[in-house]
Amino acid sequence: MRHRVYGKHLGRNKNERQALFTGLVHSLLSHGTIETSEAKAKAIKGLIDKTINLVKKDIFFQDDKLKEKIKAILPKLGSKTSGYTSTIRIGPRLGDQTTMVELSLIGAEEIKPVKKEKAVKK
């Protein structure tokens, strides 16, 4: 029975799940679109909405480059409070037949991905 059990566990413990969700949300916000399994996409949709709403309210957000990228997308989102992503089914993954989806931010079509700065050796 799943009475009073919140969220998707995805076969991971709490720390692994938090790290997975953080990585997926960061990748989606920096690249604009990601390809992932349907279960993972459904699990992070709420986190993406919360993150974008935090940037809208100008509350603390760690990554400044990512914050500026989200602020560039905000005018296209209008006065929405949720539903910032769209999901398109791609088909089954060849290895295990898991349904794969393309998760993308609405309004992030022409925005380029955030590039990481490479360390310079001395």
C-alpha positions, 0 to 999 in steps of 0.5 A: 500500500502507498498510503501517505507516501509522497513522491517518486522514490525511483529505487534510490535512497534519499541522498541519491534521489536528491542528487539526481533531482538536483542534477536533472533540474540544473541540466534542464535550466542550463540547456533548455531541454533534456532527454530522460525517462518519463518517471524522472520527468514527472518527478522533477516537474514540481521542482522546476516550477518551485525553482522558477517561482523562486527566481520570479520572487527574487529569492536567494538562488545560488548560480548567478548565470542560471538565474540570469538565463531564467530571467531572460525566459520569464517574459515569455512565461507571463503570469503563470505560476506553474506548467513551465515545462512541456513533455514530448514522448520519444519512444522506448529506450533500446536497452530496457524499453523504458519510455523516454521523453524530451522535457523542455522549458516553455520559451527557452527555444532560442536561448543558448546553453550555459557553458562551463568555464574551463580551468586554466593550467599555470 
